[in-house]
């Protein structure tokens, strides 16, 4: 199996898992009374620690090499805060104002933003199929927001704001770690990024002040 095919398969699996994660988030918000603030903090920290432990077992002390280069460490912090923290928090917050399907579609308009950024960086115009994809993404967003009637807004302003904010997070999440992933293991980059983003978000949100109650369904969804 060549590298491109593997990349396509990983992307499909990642998209499926991301959508499933959104559905679980919707259960936590709508049925279990959890807040997106609390869930975002707990998910980032716990997932980051799991990935870090796996990476530590596999790479031993080499897992900390990423902090030996100031530029790599700086990119990692930027990835954790502007990529992972923002994309996770804004995505879950969008779900809390709407539903997982709407939130996922709004966030994935970030792919159109990535296309624009890449074209600017490469000083070129979009190709025909890229232009078509861009128009479809924008058209889909308009249909979601208005249901085809441009005089009305079906989704709330909060949903649209957080959804488009999450799209910006997706851009940062996708583009910031490119150089890091050429040099370091993806588990290491993702794990440390989640821990950094989770710590910063915890300092802002203070999840320990929230009162939460668990049952079996809440534990499974979380």
N, C-alpha and C positions, 0 to 999 in steps of 0.2 A: 504494500500500500504506500503510495507516494505521499509527500508532505502536504500537498494541496488537498488531497482526498481526506486525509486525517483532519486537516483544518476545517473542512466543510462538515465532517461528522461531529467534531467537537463543538462547532458553532450551533448545529442543530440540537445537540444534546443540551448545550448551555441555554439555548432559547426555551426548550421544553421545561428545564428545571426552573428557569427564571419565571415562566408563566405559572408553573405549579406553586412556586414560592409566593407569587402574588395571590393565588387562590387561597392559600393557607393564611396569608395576612388578612384577607377579607373576612375569613372565619373568625380570626382573633378580634378584629375590630367590630364587626357587625353582631356576632353571636356571643362573644366572650367578654366584651367590654374593655379590651386592652387598648392602649393608646399607641399611635405610631411612634411617639417619642421613646417610650419604654422599650418597645419591640426592636426598634432600630439599634439602640445602645446594646441590648443583650445579644442580638444577632451578630453584630460586628465583633464584639469582644469574644464571645464563645466560639464563633466560627474561626476567628483569627487565631485563637489559642490552639484549636484542633489542628489547623494547618501548620502552625509553628511547631507543634510537637511532632507531627509526621515528618516535617522537614528536618528537625533536629535529630531524629532517629536515623534518617537517611544520610544526612550530610555532616553530622557531628558539629565540631567547632566552626567548620566552614560556613555554617548558616549565618554567622555574624560578619562575614567578609564584606557584606553590602554596606556596613557602617564604616569601613576603613577608608573609603573614598568619599570626601565631602560632597562631591557632585552627585554621586549615587544616593547618598543618604538624603540629600535635599530633594531629589526626584521622588524618593520613596515617601517622604513626608508629604510632598505635594500630591502624590498619588493617593495616599491614605485620606487626606483631608478633602481635596477638591474632586477626586475621582470617586473613591469608595464611599466615604462618609456622605457626600452630597447625593450621589446616585441612589444609595440605599435609603437615606432618610426621605428624600423628596418623592421617590417612587412609592414608599409605604404611606406617606402622607397623602399622596394623590389617591391611593386606594381608599383611605379613610374618608375622603370627600366624594368618592364615586364608587368604582368597583375595579376588580383586578384587570378585566378586559380593556376598559377605557384607559386605565393607568399604563398598561403595557403598550398599547398603541401610541399613546401620546409620548411615552418615553422613547419609543423607537423612531420617532421623527428625528431623533438625534443622529440617525444614520445619514439623513439628508444634510444635516449640519456638518457632519464629518466630510461628506463629499465636497461641500463648499470650501471647507478649510483646506482640504487636500488640493483642490484646484487652485486656490490662491497660493499655497506653498509651492506648487509645481508650475505656477504661472501659465495655466492652460484653461481652456474652456471645457465644460463637461462633455463627455461623449454622448452619442445619441441615446444609448440605453441608460446612461447615468441621468440624463435630463428627464427621460421618461419616469425613472424611479423617483426622482425628486418631485415631479409633478404629481405622481400617484400618492406620495407621502403627504404632500401638502393638501391634496384633494381629500384624502382620507381623514385628515385632521379636521378640515372644514366640515365634512359630513358628520363626524362625531359630535362636533361642537354645535351644529345647527340643525342636523337631520335634514339637510337640503334646503331649509328655509333661511336665507341669509339675514332675514329681519329679526330672527329670534336666536337666543343662545340657550341650548338645551341643558348643557352642563353648567355647573356653577363657575363663577369667576375664580374661586379658590382652586377648584379642580384644574381649570385651564392653566392657571399660574403655576401650580406645583407640578403639573404634568410637563409643561414646557421647560420648567426649571430642571426637572429630572432628565430631560433630553440633553440639556447642557452638561449635566453630570455624566451622562453616557459618553458624550464627546471627550470629556476629561479622562474618564475611566478607561476609554479605549486608546487614547493617544499619548497620555503622559508616560505610561510604563514601557513604551516600545523599546527604548534604549536599554532599560533595565532587564527586560526579558531576553535580550541578546546575550547578556553576560551572566545573569543569575537565574536560578530555578524559579519556575512560576509559583510553586508552593511557597517558597520563601518570600517572594515579592507580595503575593496575595495575603499571606499570613501576617507579615509585619504591617502591611498596608491597612488591613482590617483592624489590627490592634491599635495602631496609631489613630486611625479615624474614629474608632470606638472610644478611645480615651478622651479625645478632644470633644466628641459629642456628649460623653458622660459629664464632662466639666460644664458644658453648656446646659444640658437637659436636667442633670441631677436625678437620674432614675431611681435612686434610693429613697426619694421623697414620695414616690408613687405607691399607691396601695393596689396590689394585684391579687387575684384569687385564681387558683388552678383547679382544674378537673382533668380527667384523662384526655378529653378532646382538646383542651387548651395545650396540654403538654405535647400531644401528637402534632398539632398544628405549628407550635413553636419550634 
